[in-house]
Amino acid sequence: MTRVALIDDHESVRLGLTAACLRAGSAEVVFSGSSVGEYLDWRVFSKSPPADVVVLDLTLGDGTTVTENVHNLVRDGSSVIIHSVADRPAAVREALAAGAAGVVSKSSPIDDVIAAVRTVAAGEVLNNVEWASAVEGDRAFADAQLSTREREVLRLYAAGLPLKVVAERLGVAYSTAKENITRVRVKYVEVGRPAPTKVDLLRRAMEDGILAEPEAGGAGVQER
């Protein structure tokens, strides 16, 4: 059962999502409220573990920014899905850069939102029209200035191959491949798009057009 928190300043939206989660039977809504601060206070008071997935409205009425909201939730241990009308591409890109796992439009069928929760809870990359449009609309967002070799290493590694196999495929030493991945991570940090895990690297590779889709039957997301 996936533990879900709903943060939206429209009660009707939260009620609808709560009912959908209950109907789906695979997600339990552990928190429903109008601000990230309220959620974090509830976490402290209840001593409850962080939600697996937080469904977050892009713009809340409490004056907070999407960057600070996403950062606070990710730092607290949750994956974040932006649930928005998606009519502000710059804010959507800001949310993705801050570490949100993806975007689902409020105009999407509610079953699509539940499917997105399942996808993110499974540690997979959420790749949909809203996500792709936000990235495509801003070339600077996708520019980490990776070298040709760094892109090759990232493409194979993010697709699921162990780093040792990546090195063998490219005919380089394991230490060289490892150094390339380290440099890739540093470069993404420098442009405000950190990628500390292999899943994050997969997301960055997709954002930058290095990897169009996760390869079927890949080796998973183990760091090797």
Buried (B, 14 or more C-beta within 10 A) or exposed (E): EBBBBBBBBEEEBBEBBBEBBEEBEEBBBBBBBBBBBBBBEBBEEEEEEBBBBBBBBBBBEEEBBBBEBBBBBBEBEBBBBBBBEBEBBEBBBBBBBBBBBBBBBBEBEBEEBBBBBBBBBEBBBBBBEBBEBBBEEBEEBBEBEBEEBBBBBBBBBBBBBBBEBBBEEBEBEBEEBBBBBEBBBEBBEEBEBBBEEBBBBBBBBBBBEBBEEBBEEEBEBEEB
